[in-house]
Amino acid sequence: MQILVMAAIVATMLVWPAGIVLALLLNLFGVGIDAFVTFGGTLNRFTGLVAMWALAFAGAVPYAVFVAFNAPVGARSFPWQKKR
């Protein structure tokens, strides 16, 4: 459960900046922001944003699993420190 919460936090923090950058880059190639958010008019704006969040969440889950199982814990993160 903690991994899913961490992935949800990462996805929420990632959606807006990445979406803005992608929308501006796609705008250079003639794709409008509304077309980007609505996936070409297939979805309305709200469901388009939810779908973008779901895509970000799907990408954040492997990241959260990797961090959860590979992050050093406690004093092990600083091997040069002496144990007390």
C-alpha positions as CSV (number, residue, x, y, z in Angstrom):
1,M,0.0,0.0,0.0
2,Q,2.8,2.4,0.8
3,I,4.3,1.8,-2.7
4,L,1.0,2.8,-4.3
5,V,0.8,5.9,-2.2
6,M,4.3,6.9,-3.1
7,A,3.6,6.2,-6.8
8,A,0.4,8.4,-6.5
9,I,2.4,11.2,-5.0
10,V,5.1,11.0,-7.7
11,A,2.5,10.8,-10.4
12,T,0.7,13.9,-9.1
13,M,3.9,15.8,-8.9
14,L,4.9,14.7,-12.4
15,V,1.7,15.3,-14.3
16,W,1.6,19.1,-14.4
17,P,5.2,20.0,-15.2
18,A,5.5,17.1,-17.7
19,G,2.1,18.0,-19.3
20,I,3.0,21.6,-19.7
21,V,6.4,20.8,-21.3
22,L,4.8,18.2,-23.6
23,A,1.9,20.6,-24.5
24,L,4.3,23.4,-25.4
25,L,6.5,21.1,-27.5
26,L,3.6,19.6,-29.3
27,N,2.3,23.1,-29.9
28,L,5.5,23.8,-31.9
29,F,4.4,20.9,-34.2
30,G,0.9,22.2,-34.7
31,V,-0.9,20.1,-32.1
32,G,-3.2,22.3,-30.0
33,I,-3.2,22.1,-26.2
34,D,-6.9,21.1,-26.2
35,A,-6.1,18.2,-28.6
36,F,-3.3,17.2,-26.4
37,V,-5.4,17.2,-23.2
38,T,-8.4,15.4,-24.8
39,F,-6.3,12.9,-26.7
40,G,-7.3,14.3,-30.1
41,G,-10.9,14.9,-29.0
42,T,-11.6,11.3,-28.0
43,L,-12.1,12.3,-24.3
44,N,-13.4,15.4,-22.6
45,R,-11.0,17.6,-20.7
46,F,-11.6,16.1,-17.3
47,T,-11.3,12.5,-18.4
48,G,-8.3,13.4,-20.5
49,L,-6.5,14.8,-17.4
50,V,-7.5,11.7,-15.4
51,A,-6.1,9.5,-18.2
52,M,-2.8,11.5,-18.2
53,W,-2.6,11.0,-14.4
54,A,-3.3,7.3,-14.9
55,L,-0.4,7.1,-17.4
56,A,1.9,8.9,-15.1
57,F,0.8,6.6,-12.2
58,A,1.6,3.6,-14.4
59,G,5.0,5.0,-15.0
60,A,5.5,5.9,-11.3
61,V,4.7,2.4,-9.9
62,P,7.9,0.8,-11.2
63,Y,9.9,3.8,-9.9
64,A,8.3,3.5,-6.5
65,V,9.0,-0.3,-6.4
66,F,12.6,0.3,-7.3
67,V,13.1,3.0,-4.7
68,A,11.3,1.0,-2.0
69,F,13.5,-2.0,-2.4
70,N,16.8,-0.3,-3.2
71,A,16.8,2.7,-0.9
72,P,19.2,2.5,1.9
73,V,17.6,2.6,5.4
74,G,18.9,4.3,8.5
75,A,22.6,4.3,9.2
76,R,23.4,2.0,6.3
77,S,22.9,4.9,4.0
78,F,26.1,6.5,5.3
79,P,28.7,3.8,5.6
80,W,31.4,6.2,6.7
81,Q,29.5,7.1,9.9
82,K,30.6,5.2,13.0
83,K,28.0,3.1,14.8
84,R,27.2,4.2,18.4
